[in-house]
Amino acid sequence: MSSGGWTVVTVAGVTAAYALVSRRLSSTPLSSAIVFVGAGILIGPAVLDIVDLEHDTAPITALLEATLTLVLFTDAMTVRRRDLAAGGFLPGRLLGIGLPLSIGAGWLLAWPLLPGLTVWELALVGAILAPTDAALGKTAISNPRVPALVRHGLNVESGLNDGMVLPFFVVFLAAIPGTHYAEEGAGGVFWRALVLSTALGLLVGGLGGRLLQWTRARGWVTREWRQVYLLAVAAASYELGVVTDGSGFIAAWVAGFAFGFALRRYRTGGEEEHPDHTSDFAENLGGLLASISLLVFGAVLLGPALEHLSWRIVLYAVLSLTVVRMLPVALSLAGSGLRSPTVTYIGWFGPRGLASVVLALLVAEEHVPGVEMLGRVVAVTVGLSVLLHGVSAVTLAERYGRWYEKATAATRGLREEAPVPESPGRRRLGSLDRPET
């Protein structure tokens, strides 16, 4: 059997094995991310050497880019305008203030700890490690003992910050000589990657959603094909961004917003439409692909990176998960009225995941001079995040939940009790990780 065949068999075996015990593990600190990343390290070239895709990166690139496209589209699709309006001060502060501060803090701290990288490569490190991935600490969001305000804020932040960091990433990459974006020049990057890709995303997503509702009103489309249709819209938006030399990810992210808005705006009939689970299949598929991507990440990126550890890389990874995240969160929430345990809880649960891995891979494809160091930093930071946030999610959610219950019993009118709009939970945080009984 070819090496590719063994790779497929091994990945399928790990996925099947986790599926069989997923319910048993769902309430333990052993998260699915820990299982898949750990299995990836074990079967990769660093240990058993069963899977070795290092010399053929095309399958890895295709898998990770498809996964991030689907995640960006479905995450943006679930966000509603009211999520950032009524009761939405928390995600607004985290995204509008905390995210830029996190990018800046990551940039500044990388300067003394990662010698050999240019100023714009250091900026890339800050941008790549800024977006969070709530799926890596799902219990922190799904635990009902955690106040709805906090769960809602973390969920919306995670769904939006990976898309919001893309313009920073593109601009920083364009500042590095020799990259594809640098050849376009500042004007080309602005018009193609930012303006044109955004316009294409709005067009494809908005038109796609309107067409779906139009055909639904006439009974032309089945529920199963509605779910497949969503995948086609996501893929089309991404590819249009790519073929026009813009950003496929920005186009897919914006298309998700437009598609979701069109489904709600042009609903059939005069009443508020009951959720029809149009995105269920895409979100479940995105969750599965994300888990497989973490396995590949462990085998191809993290395993080899662990063989070349240095104190500088480890220290930066620790600071990235603590100071670079928690200090900007504290500053962004100053004056919000939230208690210090809440601010600490929100600050800690900013795990790094899929978006960081894919952005680092894109940098590798551009042949950036400092890509080897950058790749190791991202790999170790994401790996450490998978471990620490996964292990701590269950325990800290319970402890914070107990504090909240005592605080509300002792004090009325806590800011944490502020009402928030109901928003659909992302299935990537649901059934694949917390099986129903």
C-alpha positions as CSV (number, residue, x, y, z in Angstrom):
1,M,0.0,0.0,0.0
2,S,1.2,3.5,-0.8
3,S,2.1,6.0,1.9
4,G,-0.9,8.0,0.9
5,G,-3.1,4.9,1.5
6,W,-1.7,4.4,4.9
7,T,-2.2,8.0,5.8
8,V,-5.9,7.8,4.9
9,V,-6.3,4.5,6.8
10,T,-4.6,6.0,9.9
11,V,-6.6,9.2,9.9
12,A,-9.8,7.3,9.4
13,G,-8.9,4.9,12.3
14,V,-8.2,7.8,14.7
15,T,-11.4,9.5,13.8
16,A,-13.4,6.3,14.2
17,A,-11.8,5.5,17.5
18,Y,-12.6,9.0,19.0
19,A,-16.2,8.8,17.7
20,L,-16.7,5.5,19.6
21,V,-15.8,7.1,22.9
22,S,-16.8,10.7,22.2
23,R,-19.7,10.7,24.7
24,R,-17.5,9.2,27.4
25,L,-14.8,11.9,26.9
26,S,-17.2,14.8,26.4
27,S,-17.3,15.6,30.1
28,T,-13.6,15.1,30.8
29,P,-10.6,17.4,30.4
30,L,-9.5,15.2,27.5
31,S,-11.0,17.3,24.7
32,S,-11.3,16.2,21.1
33,A,-8.5,18.7,20.1
34,I,-6.1,17.1,22.6
35,V,-6.9,13.7,21.3
36,F,-6.4,14.6,17.6
37,V,-3.3,16.7,18.1
38,G,-1.8,14.0,20.3
39,A,-2.6,11.3,17.9
40,G,-1.1,13.4,15.1
41,I,2.2,13.7,17.0
42,L,2.2,10.0,17.7
43,I,1.7,8.9,14.1
44,G,3.8,11.6,12.6
45,P,7.5,11.5,11.6
46,A,8.5,12.7,15.1
47,V,7.4,9.3,16.7
48,L,6.0,6.4,14.7
49,D,6.5,7.9,11.2
50,I,3.3,6.4,9.9
51,V,2.1,9.6,8.3
52,D,4.6,11.8,6.5
53,L,3.2,14.5,4.3
54,E,6.1,16.9,4.6
55,H,7.3,16.4,1.1
56,D,3.9,16.8,-0.5
57,T,2.1,19.8,1.0
58,A,-0.6,20.1,-1.6
59,P,-3.1,17.8,0.3
60,I,-2.4,19.6,3.6
61,T,-2.9,23.0,2.0
62,A,-6.2,21.9,0.3
63,L,-7.5,20.4,3.6
64,L,-6.7,23.4,5.7
65,E,-7.8,26.0,3.3
66,A,-11.1,24.2,2.7
67,T,-11.7,23.9,6.4
68,L,-11.0,27.5,7.2
69,T,-13.2,28.6,4.3
70,L,-16.1,26.6,5.6
71,V,-15.5,27.7,9.2
72,L,-15.3,31.4,8.2
73,F,-18.5,31.2,6.1
74,T,-20.6,29.3,8.7
75,D,-19.3,31.3,11.7
76,A,-20.1,34.6,9.9
77,M,-23.5,33.3,8.8
78,T,-24.7,32.7,12.4
79,V,-23.8,36.2,13.6
80,R,-26.8,38.6,13.7
81,R,-26.7,42.4,13.8
82,R,-28.5,42.2,17.2
83,D,-25.5,40.2,18.6
84,L,-23.5,43.4,18.5
85,A,-26.3,45.7,19.5
86,A,-28.6,44.8,22.4
87,G,-26.5,43.3,25.1
88,G,-23.5,43.1,22.7
89,F,-21.1,45.5,24.5
90,L,-18.8,42.6,25.4
91,P,-18.0,41.3,21.8
92,G,-17.9,44.9,20.6
93,R,-15.2,45.8,23.2
94,L,-13.3,42.5,22.6
95,L,-13.2,42.9,18.8
96,G,-13.0,46.7,18.5
97,I,-10.4,47.3,21.3
98,G,-9.0,44.0,22.4
99,L,-8.2,42.5,19.0
100,P,-6.0,45.4,17.7
101,L,-4.3,45.6,21.1
102,S,-3.6,41.8,21.0
103,I,-2.0,42.2,17.5
104,G,0.1,45.1,18.8
105,A,1.2,43.3,22.0
106,G,2.1,40.2,20.1
107,W,4.2,42.3,17.7
108,L,6.0,44.1,20.4
109,L,6.8,41.1,22.6
110,A,8.1,39.2,19.6
111,W,10.7,41.8,19.0
112,P,13.1,40.9,21.8
113,L,12.2,37.2,21.9
114,L,12.4,36.2,18.2
115,P,15.7,37.7,16.8
116,G,16.3,37.3,13.1
117,L,12.8,38.2,12.0
118,T,12.2,41.5,10.3
119,V,9.8,44.1,11.7
120,W,7.0,42.9,9.3
121,E,7.6,39.3,10.0
122,L,7.2,40.1,13.7
123,A,4.0,41.8,12.9
124,L,2.8,38.7,11.1
125,V,3.4,36.7,14.3
126,G,1.2,39.1,16.2
127,A,-1.6,38.9,13.6
128,I,-1.4,35.1,13.1
129,L,-1.7,34.4,16.8
130,A,-4.5,37.0,17.5
131,P,-7.6,35.1,16.4
132,T,-9.2,32.7,18.9
133,D,-10.8,29.3,18.3
134,A,-13.6,28.7,20.9
135,A,-13.8,25.0,19.8
136,L,-10.6,24.3,21.7
137,G,-12.2,25.4,25.0
138,K,-15.8,24.6,24.2
139,T,-16.9,23.9,27.8
140,A,-16.0,27.5,28.7
141,I,-18.8,28.6,26.3
142,S,-21.3,25.7,26.5
143,N,-21.4,25.3,30.3
144,P,-24.8,26.7,31.4
145,R,-23.5,27.8,34.8
146,V,-21.4,30.4,33.0
147,P,-23.5,33.6,32.6
148,A,-25.2,34.0,29.2
149,L,-23.4,37.4,28.7
150,V,-20.0,35.7,28.9
151,R,-20.9,32.7,26.8
152,H,-22.5,35.0,24.2
153,G,-19.5,37.4,24.1
154,L,-16.9,34.7,23.7
155,N,-18.9,32.9,21.1
156,V,-19.4,36.0,18.9
157,E,-15.8,37.1,19.4
158,S,-14.5,33.8,18.2
159,G,-16.8,33.8,15.3
160,L,-15.7,37.2,14.0
161,N,-12.1,37.8,15.0
162,D,-10.6,35.3,12.6
163,G,-12.2,37.2,9.7
164,M,-11.3,40.6,11.2
165,V,-7.6,39.8,11.4
166,L,-7.4,39.0,7.7
167,P,-6.9,42.6,6.6
168,F,-4.1,43.0,9.1
169,F,-2.5,39.8,7.8
170,V,-2.7,40.8,4.2
171,V,-1.3,44.3,4.8
172,F,1.6,42.9,6.8
173,L,2.3,40.2,4.2
174,A,2.3,42.9,1.5
175,A,5.0,44.8,3.3
176,I,7.5,41.8,3.0
177,P,9.5,41.9,-0.2
178,G,9.1,38.9,-2.5
179,T,5.6,37.9,-1.5
180,H,2.7,37.7,-3.9
181,Y,1.0,40.6,-2.2
182,A,4.1,42.8,-2.2
183,E,4.3,42.4,-6.0
184,E,0.7,43.9,-6.2
185,G,1.8,47.0,-4.3
186,A,-0.1,48.8,-1.6
187,G,-2.8,50.0,-4.1
188,G,-3.2,46.6,-5.6
189,V,-3.6,45.0,-2.2
190,F,-6.1,47.5,-1.1
191,W,-8.3,47.2,-4.2
192,R,-8.0,43.5,-4.9
193,A,-7.7,41.8,-1.5
194,L,-9.8,44.2,0.6
195,V,-12.3,46.1,-1.7
196,L,-12.8,43.6,-4.5
197,S,-12.9,40.5,-2.3
198,T,-15.4,42.2,0.0
199,A,-17.6,43.2,-2.9
200,L,-17.5,39.7,-4.4
201,G,-18.3,38.2,-1.1
202,L,-21.3,40.5,-0.7
203,L,-22.5,39.7,-4.2
204,V,-22.1,36.0,-4.0
205,G,-23.4,35.6,-0.5
206,G,-26.3,38.0,-0.9
207,L,-27.4,36.7,-4.3
208,G,-27.0,33.1,-3.2
209,G,-29.1,33.6,-0.1
210,R,-31.8,35.5,-2.0
211,L,-32.0,32.8,-4.7
212,L,-32.3,30.1,-2.0
213,Q,-35.2,31.8,-0.4
214,W,-36.9,32.4,-3.7
215,T,-36.7,28.7,-4.7
216,R,-37.8,27.7,-1.2
217,A,-40.9,29.9,-1.5
218,R,-41.9,27.9,-4.6
219,G,-41.1,24.5,-3.1
220,W,-38.3,23.8,-5.7
221,V,-35.5,22.8,-3.3
222,T,-35.3,20.0,-0.8
223,R,-33.9,20.3,2.7
224,E,-31.0,18.1,1.8
225,W,-30.0,20.1,-1.2
226,R,-30.4,23.4,0.7
227,Q,-27.5,22.2,2.9
228,V,-25.4,21.2,-0.2
229,Y,-26.2,24.5,-1.8
230,L,-24.5,26.3,1.1
231,L,-21.3,24.5,0.5
232,A,-21.4,25.6,-3.2
233,V,-21.9,29.3,-2.2
234,A,-19.0,29.1,0.2
235,A,-16.7,27.5,-2.3
236,A,-17.7,29.9,-5.1
237,S,-17.0,33.0,-3.0
238,Y,-13.6,31.7,-2.0
239,E,-12.5,30.8,-5.5
240,L,-13.7,34.1,-6.9
241,G,-11.5,35.8,-4.4
242,V,-8.5,33.7,-5.4
243,V,-8.9,33.9,-9.2
244,T,-9.2,37.7,-9.0
245,D,-5.9,37.8,-7.1
246,G,-7.6,39.0,-4.0
247,S,-8.3,37.1,-0.7
248,G,-10.5,34.0,-0.9
249,F,-10.8,34.0,2.9
250,I,-12.0,37.6,3.1
251,A,-14.5,36.9,0.3
252,A,-15.8,33.7,2.0
253,W,-16.1,35.5,5.4
254,V,-18.1,38.4,4.0
255,A,-20.2,36.0,1.9
256,G,-21.2,34.2,5.1
257,F,-22.5,37.5,6.6
258,A,-24.4,38.3,3.4
259,F,-25.8,34.8,3.0
260,G,-27.1,34.7,6.6
261,F,-28.6,38.2,6.3
262,A,-30.4,37.3,3.1
263,L,-31.9,34.1,4.6
264,R,-33.3,36.2,7.5
265,R,-34.2,39.3,5.5
266,Y,-35.9,37.6,2.6
267,R,-37.8,35.0,4.6
268,T,-40.8,33.2,3.1
269,G,-44.1,34.5,4.3
270,G,-44.8,37.3,6.7
271,E,-43.8,35.6,9.9
272,E,-40.4,35.1,11.4
273,E,-39.0,32.0,9.9
274,H,-38.5,29.0,12.1
275,P,-34.8,27.7,11.9
276,D,-34.6,25.1,9.2
277,H,-31.0,24.0,10.0
278,T,-29.8,24.9,6.6
279,S,-26.2,25.2,7.9
280,D,-26.2,22.0,10.0
281,F,-24.4,19.8,7.4
282,A,-21.8,22.5,6.6
283,E,-21.1,23.2,10.3
284,N,-20.8,19.5,11.1
285,L,-18.6,19.0,8.1
286,G,-16.5,22.0,9.2
287,G,-16.2,20.4,12.7
288,L,-15.0,17.1,11.3
289,L,-12.5,18.7,8.9
290,A,-11.2,20.9,11.8
291,S,-10.5,17.8,13.9
292,I,-8.7,16.1,11.0
293,S,-6.8,19.3,10.4
294,L,-5.6,19.3,14.0
295,L,-4.4,15.7,13.6
296,V,-2.5,16.8,10.5
297,F,-1.2,19.8,12.4
298,G,0.2,17.5,15.1
299,A,1.8,15.2,12.7
300,V,3.4,17.7,10.2
301,L,3.9,20.9,12.1
302,L,3.9,20.4,15.9
303,G,5.8,17.1,16.1
304,P,8.8,18.4,14.1
305,A,8.7,21.8,16.0
306,L,9.0,20.0,19.3
307,E,12.3,18.6,18.2
308,H,13.7,22.2,17.8
309,L,12.4,23.9,20.9
310,S,14.2,26.9,22.4
311,W,13.5,28.9,25.5
312,R,12.6,31.9,23.4
313,I,9.9,30.0,21.5
314,V,8.5,28.5,24.6
315,L,8.5,31.8,26.5
316,Y,6.8,33.6,23.6
317,A,4.2,30.9,23.4
318,V,3.4,31.3,27.1
319,L,3.3,35.1,26.9
320,S,1.1,34.8,23.8
321,L,-1.5,32.8,25.7
322,T,-1.3,35.0,28.8
323,V,0.0,38.6,28.6
324,V,-0.8,39.1,24.9
325,R,-4.4,38.0,25.4
326,M,-5.3,38.8,28.9
327,L,-3.9,42.3,29.2
328,P,-5.7,43.6,26.1
329,V,-8.9,42.0,27.3
330,A,-8.5,43.7,30.7
331,L,-7.9,47.1,29.0
332,S,-10.8,46.6,26.6
333,L,-13.2,45.8,29.5
334,A,-12.0,48.7,31.8
335,G,-15.1,50.6,33.0
336,S,-17.5,47.9,31.8
337,G,-18.6,47.0,35.3
338,L,-17.6,43.4,35.0
339,R,-16.0,41.8,38.1
340,S,-12.4,40.8,38.0
341,P,-13.2,37.0,38.0
342,T,-15.2,37.6,34.8
343,V,-12.5,39.6,33.2
344,T,-9.9,36.9,34.1
345,Y,-12.1,34.2,32.8
346,I,-12.7,35.9,29.5
347,G,-9.0,36.8,29.2
348,W,-7.9,33.2,29.7
349,F,-10.3,31.6,27.3
350,G,-8.8,32.9,24.1
351,P,-7.4,29.6,22.6
352,R,-5.5,29.6,19.4
353,G,-6.4,27.1,16.7
354,L,-7.3,26.5,13.1
355,A,-7.0,30.1,11.8
356,S,-3.5,30.5,13.2
357,V,-2.4,27.2,11.6
358,V,-3.8,28.1,8.1
359,L,-2.4,31.7,8.2
360,A,1.1,30.3,9.1
361,L,0.8,27.9,6.2
362,L,0.0,30.7,3.8
363,V,3.1,32.5,5.0
364,A,5.1,29.3,4.2
365,E,3.7,29.3,0.7
366,E,4.9,32.8,0.2
367,H,8.5,31.8,1.0
368,V,8.9,34.4,3.7
369,P,12.6,34.4,4.8
370,G,11.8,33.9,8.5
371,V,9.1,31.2,7.9
372,E,10.9,28.4,9.7
373,M,11.1,30.4,13.0
374,L,7.6,31.7,12.5
375,G,6.2,28.3,11.8
376,R,7.7,26.8,15.0
377,V,6.4,29.7,17.1
378,V,2.9,29.2,15.8
379,A,3.0,25.4,16.1
380,V,4.2,25.5,19.7
381,T,1.7,28.3,20.7
382,V,-1.3,26.4,19.2
383,G,-0.1,23.1,20.7
384,L,0.3,24.6,24.1
385,S,-3.1,26.2,23.8
386,V,-4.8,22.9,22.8
387,L,-3.3,21.4,26.0
388,L,-3.8,24.2,28.5
389,H,-7.2,25.4,27.4
390,G,-8.6,21.9,26.8
391,V,-7.5,20.7,30.3
392,S,-8.6,23.8,32.1
393,A,-12.0,24.3,30.4
394,V,-14.1,21.9,32.5
395,T,-12.6,22.8,35.9
396,L,-12.5,26.6,35.4
397,A,-16.0,26.8,33.9
398,E,-17.3,25.0,37.0
399,R,-15.3,27.2,39.4
400,Y,-16.4,30.4,37.7
401,G,-20.0,29.2,37.5
402,R,-20.0,28.6,41.3
403,W,-18.5,32.1,41.9
404,Y,-21.2,33.6,39.7
405,E,-24.0,31.9,41.5
406,K,-22.7,33.1,44.9
407,A,-22.1,36.6,43.6
408,T,-25.7,36.9,42.2
409,A,-27.1,35.6,45.5
410,A,-25.1,38.2,47.4
411,T,-25.4,41.2,45.1
412,R,-28.2,42.3,42.8
413,G,-27.8,44.0,39.5
414,L,-24.4,42.5,38.5
415,R,-23.2,43.6,35.1
416,E,-22.8,39.9,34.3
417,E,-26.6,39.5,34.5
418,A,-27.2,41.8,31.6
419,P,-29.6,40.2,29.1
420,V,-28.2,39.1,25.7
421,P,-30.0,38.2,22.5
422,E,-30.6,34.6,21.8
423,S,-28.2,33.5,19.0
424,P,-27.8,30.0,17.5
425,G,-24.9,28.1,18.9
426,R,-22.3,27.0,16.3
427,R,-22.6,23.3,15.8
428,R,-18.8,23.1,15.6
429,L,-19.0,23.5,19.3
430,G,-21.8,21.0,19.6
431,S,-22.6,17.6,18.4
432,L,-19.2,16.5,17.2
433,D,-17.7,17.4,20.6
434,R,-20.7,17.0,23.0
435,P,-22.8,14.1,21.7
436,E,-26.5,14.2,22.6
437,T,-27.8,11.6,24.9
